[in-house]
Each structure stands twice: as structure tokens, then as C-alpha cells.
Amino acid sequence: MTAETDLKGVIKDYLDLMGVFNYPVRQGLGCYRGLPDRVMHFRGRVHYLEIKTPRGKLSDSQLKFQAQCQADGIHYHVVRSLEDIQLILLNQGEV
């Protein structure tokens, strides 16, 4: 397993532990390029989560998707650690 795969597991487990509805986005033939790794529903809002290692970089497709989310007012987060997801939850209200 890669460090990114490990981090994806930690994020999923933490969200599950906190009772936050979340699910992975499966990539495949015909999918829109740049989709995030995970979707989270929290406090009545949908959040897209792109999970990267501390040194991981967004691809051009991911940057385009991120920009589209920002233009549409949709929550998009690049999560690089467990602490990042904890801060996202705290900034959206009490956990």
C-alpha cells in the first residue's frame, strides 16, 4: 500500500467513527477526470475531499475540478492529514 492509500483509510475510518456520512468516488472508464477521492455530507452540506500526502500535487484535471467547485460555491478540500479533516469538521460546527 502507498502512503496515500493509508491516509485514505485513516480518513475513512475517522469519518466513520465520528458518524459522518461519507463514501469514495470510484474512478473508471468514462468518468469525469479530476473527481475527488471521497464525498462527505456534514451539517447539511456536501464536501468533496481530495486526499493527498503532504508532498502530493493536484493534477491539472483535479485543479480544474477544484476551480469549478469554488466557482459554484461547493466545498472542496485537499486533505493531507488526519488533522486536516478534524479542522474541517471543527470549522463546520461542533463535532
C-alpha positions in Angstrom: 0.0 0.0 0.0 1.1 3.6 -0.6 1.2 6.4 1.9 -1.8 8.0 0.1 -3.8 4.7 0.3 -3.0 4.5 4.0 -4.1 8.1 4.5 -7.4 7.4 2.7 -8.1 4.6 5.1 -7.3 6.7 8.1 -9.7 9.5 6.8 -12.5 7.0 6.1 -12.1 5.3 9.5 -12.1 8.7 11.3 -15.2 9.9 9.5 -17.0 6.6 10.2 -16.0 6.8 13.8 -17.4 10.3 14.1 -20.7 9.2 12.4 -20.1 11.4 9.3 -21.8 10.0 6.2 -19.1 9.6 3.5 -18.3 7.5 0.5 -15.5 7.0 -2.0 -15.7 8.2 -5.6 -14.8 5.3 -7.9 -12.9 6.2 -11.0 -13.2 4.3 -14.2 -13.6 4.4 -17.9 -15.9 7.3 -18.9 -15.7 9.1 -15.5 -15.1 12.8 -15.4 -11.4 13.5 -14.9 -10.4 15.2 -11.7 -13.2 13.8 -9.5 -12.2 13.8 -5.8 -11.4 10.7 -3.7 -14.2 11.0 -1.2 -17.5 12.8 -0.7 -18.7 13.8 2.8 -22.1 15.0 4.0 -21.8 17.1 7.1 -24.1 19.6 8.8 -26.4 19.8 5.7 -23.6 20.4 3.3 -21.7 18.3 0.7 -17.9 18.4 0.8 -15.5 17.0 -1.8 -12.3 15.6 -0.3 -9.2 15.1 -2.4 -6.7 13.2 -0.3 -3.0 13.7 -0.9 0.2 13.1 1.0 1.9 16.2 2.3 4.0 16.3 -0.9 1.3 15.1 -3.3 0.3 17.5 -6.0 -3.1 18.0 -7.7 -3.2 17.1 -11.4 -4.4 19.6 -14.0 -7.7 17.8 -14.1 -8.0 18.0 -10.3 -7.1 21.7 -10.3 -9.8 22.3 -13.0 -12.4 20.4 -10.9 -11.4 22.3 -7.7 -11.8 25.6 -9.6 -15.2 24.6 -10.8 -16.3 23.8 -7.3 -15.0 27.1 -6.0 -16.9 29.0 -8.8 -20.1 27.1 -7.9 -19.7 27.6 -4.1 -19.2 23.9 -3.4 -16.9 22.8 -0.6 -13.7 21.3 -1.9 -10.8 20.3 0.4 -7.4 19.0 -0.1 -6.8 16.7 2.9 -3.2 15.9 3.7 -3.5 14.6 7.3 -5.9 13.4 9.9 -5.6 16.9 11.5 -6.8 18.5 8.3 -10.1 16.6 8.4 -10.5 17.3 12.1 -10.1 21.0 11.4 -12.7 20.8 8.5 -15.2 19.3 10.9 -14.5 21.8 13.6 -14.8 24.7 11.2 -18.2 23.5 10.1 -19.6 23.3 13.7 -19.3 21.2 16.7 -18.2 17.6 16.0 
